[in-house]
Amino acid sequence: FRSHEASGRYLEVVADAKLVFTWSWRSAPESESFVTVALRPDGDGTLLTLTHAQFLDEETRDQHAEGWTSTLDGLERYLA
């Protein structure tokens, strides 16, 4: 298990539908990016769409994609 520290500001909160926030690692606060989490009903469940944008480079984007995928896969297993 690895621990990471990130911080940010909430930019938009729509109850039961959408959350938009800034994202930056505590070790690199100048590298701010933006995360949008959208939720919508899907049958008996909820569809979650996560978009993380405005990275400094492709390598950073790819690392975050790997991290989010792993995190959301874990969440899916936890909720199942």
PyMOL commands that set and color helices and strands:
alter all, ss='L'
color gray80, all
select helices_A, chain A and resi 58-79
alter helices_A, ss='H'
color red, helices_A
select strands_A, chain A and resi 6-7+10-14+18-25+33-42+45-53
alter strands_A, ss='S'
color yellow, strands_A
deselect
rebuild
show_as cartoon
